[in-house]
Amino acid sequence: MQYAIRLHFPASNNIAEYESLVNGLHIAIELGIKRLDVRGDSRLIIDQVMKELSCHDPKMDAYCKAIRHLEVKFDGLELNHVFRKYNEAADALAKMASERATVPLDIFVGDLYKPSIDYKEDGGSDHPAANPAPSSEATTASEPEAMDIEPEVPTPDDLPDWRYPFLQRLIDDTLPSDQAEARRVA
């Protein structure tokens, strides 16, 4: 499964790396993944999360805290550095997302309009993550999940939600009328 995230707010390369990690962890949690080996080409981010380097920047420290909050949802979470030349698939996704290029049908795309963490300019974060995965103790109905979808049929004026054909397949056992799209969904 390939997933790209487009950031619609100013972000440094490091913040973009942290955003992809935080959002990827949220998706893995929602998919029920318990053991995860994350591979990334940002040595700085990997070393900060694995506690081999300290976070001196308050924003990056807030992202690190958000990841610490999420890592307890896994039975095993390990981050490993890979050289950029061995991370070509991830780099291609990042380039496609940053250029706002046309997305192939087999790639899921998410759009973020604000950072995943609440950050105060006075030196810290209010909350480790703006939308952490709900704990088993306190789950609120008002918190949307990353993969939530409204089951309504999209109107012709709206762009259809990419998840709609998959939901229709699961609920009604129907496929889109377009043969290529039907093969992709199946």
N, C-alpha and C positions, 0 to 999 in steps of 0.2 A: 504494500500500500504506500503510495507516495502522496505527501501532503505538503503544500507550500503555504506560507503565511505572508500576506502583503501588509506592510506597516504603513498606515496613513497618518503618521505623526513623525516629527523629527527624531532620529535615533542614530547614535554612533554605531560603528560595526560591532562593538562589544555588546551594546544594548540589544542589537538585532540578534546576536548569537544567544543571549540570555532569553530573549522573547521566544525564539524557536525552541529552546530547551524547556522553558516553563510550559508552553503550549503543547509541545510533544508529550511531556509528562502527563498533562491533563488528559490528553487523548488516550494514552496508554492506560491510565487509571480507569477511564470510562469503558475501555475495551476489556477490562478485567485482567490485564497483564500484571503478574506478580513479581516476575524476575526480568530485569531489563539491563542490557548492555548497550550503553549509549556511546557512540563513536563520533568525535568531532575533531575539526582541524584547528580550533582555537585553543592553543596551549594555555593561554591565560585563563580562559573560562574553565577548562577542565581542571587545572591546578587549583583555582579558587574553590570550586565546588568540592573537590576531593581533599580540601583542607591542607594542600601543600603550599599554597600561597595565601596571604591574608588580603582582604579587600580593603584598600585604603580609600577608594572612592565611595561616598555614601550611597549613590545610586546602585552601584554594582553590589555593595553590601546588602542592600534591600533585596535585590534579585537573588543573591545567595541565600538569604533568609527564607525567601519564598520557596526555593528549591529544597531547603532543609525541611520546611513544612510539608512538602509533597513527598519527600523520600520515605517518610514513615508509612506511606500507603503501599510500599513495596516490600516483599520479603527479601529481595536482593536488588540493589541498584548500583551499577558500576559505570563510571565514565572513563573512557580511554581515548587518548590522543592518537589520531592518525594523520599522516602527512597529507597535505592538500591534494597532491597528485593521486592519492588513493581514495579521495573523497569526491570524485568527479560527479557522481549522481546528485549528491547533496548540493554541490556548487552549481550545477545546471539548474536545479530547482530554485536556488536562491537568486540566480541571475534572471531567470524567467519571471520570478515574482517582483524583483526590484525594477525590471524594465517594463512591467505591466504588459508583458507579451501575451499573445493568445495562448490559452492554456489547453493542452490536449485533454481529451475527454476522460482519460484514465488517471488523471491527477486531481486530487481534491485540493481546493483552495479556500483559505479562510482570510478574512479581512479584519484587521485590528485598527480601531480608530483612536484608542488610547492605550497607554502602557498597562500591562497586566498587574502592576504593583501600584499601591498608593505610596507616593513619595512626598515627604515634606522637605522644603528647601532648608529648614533649620537643622538638618542633619539626621535624617532617619526616615523610616517608613512607619506609617500609622498601622498598617496591616501587612503581614508577610506576603499575601497575595490577594489581589482584588477579587478573584473568583476561585478560591481553593475548592478542591473536590470536597463534597460534604462528608463529614465524619459519620460514623454509624450512630453516634450519640445524638447529634443535632443536625438533622436534615430538614431544611425548610423548603416548602413548596414554591417559594418565590424565587429561589436560585435556579436559573436555567442551566442545563447541562450543555456542554460544547456540541454534542451531537443531537440535541433536541430538535424536533421538527414539528411544525404545525401540520396536522393531517388534512387540511383543506386543499382543494384543487386550486392552483394558481389561476388568477384572472388573466385574460389575454394581455392586459396592459402591464402586468408585472413580469419581471424576469423569473422564470421558474427556479425554484430552489433545487440545487444539484442533487439533494437527497431525496427528492420527491419520487423519482422512478424506482429507487431502491425500496422506499417505504411501500409503494404500491405493489411491488413484487412480493414483499414479505406479508403484507396484509391481505391483498386480493389475489395474489398469485397471477398478476397480469404483467405483461411486458409492453414497452413502448411500440408503437406501430412502425417506426423506422427500424429497419432490419439491423443496421450497424449499431444503433443505440440499444436495441434489444439484446444483441450479442454482448455488448459491454455490460449491461445490467445483469444478465444471466451469469 
